[in-house]
Structure formats: C-alpha cells, structure tokens
C-alpha cells in the first residue's frame, strides 16, 4: 500500500471528522437525557453523512494523487491492484 501523504483535502477531512465527533457527542448526551428518537436519528444521520463524506474525500484524494502514472508494467499492475482494493471502501 502507498504511504499516507499529506494532501490539501486532508484539512477538509479533518474538519469533517471533527464535525462528526461533535455530532456524536451530542447524540450521546441526547440519549443520556432521554431525548426523542426523531431528534436522535437526525443527529445520527449527520454523524453518518460527515463520516461518509470524509471517507470519500480520502479515497478520491488517494486515487488522484497517490496512484502514480506509471510507465513500467509492474508499477501499473501494482497501482491497478491498489485501486481495486481501495474501491471496496466506497
């Protein structure tokens, strides 16, 4: 696997994960305070959406910047294998 490299999108990913963290903390408080199921579900949806978008950003960034435009056949095969592997997380 390719090493994780810092890219511009990582700042956005970090922001989204922090939002998800905040929403999740709110869900926990809501459950402890016995809030209604509708409000809890709305917050859980926000957590899920933030994490899903962060994951997509990481994967798309990886595809755009980490999979090399290789000239050798061996390198192309490695990149193709890695591409196939990462797409299972979409």
Residue, then its C-alpha position, 0 to 999 in steps of 0.5 A: x500500500x502507498x504511504x499516507x501523504x499529506x494532501x490539501x483535502x486532508x484539512x477538509x477531512x479533518x474538519x469533517x471528522x471533527x464535525x462528526x465527533x461533535x455530532x456524536x457527542x451530542x447524540x450521546x448526551x441526547x440519549x443520556x437525557x432521554x431525548x426523542x428518537x426523531x431528534x436522535x436519528x437526525x443527529x445520527x444521520x449527520x454523524x453518518x453523512x460527515x463520516x461518509x463524506x470524509x471517507x470519500x474525500x480520502x479515497x478520491x484524494x488517494x486515487x488522484x494523487x497517490x496512484x502514480x502514472x506509471x510507465x513500467x508494467x509492474x508499477x501499473x499492475x501494482x497501482x491497478x491492484x491498489x485501486x481495486x482494493x481501495x474501491x471496496x471502501x466506497 
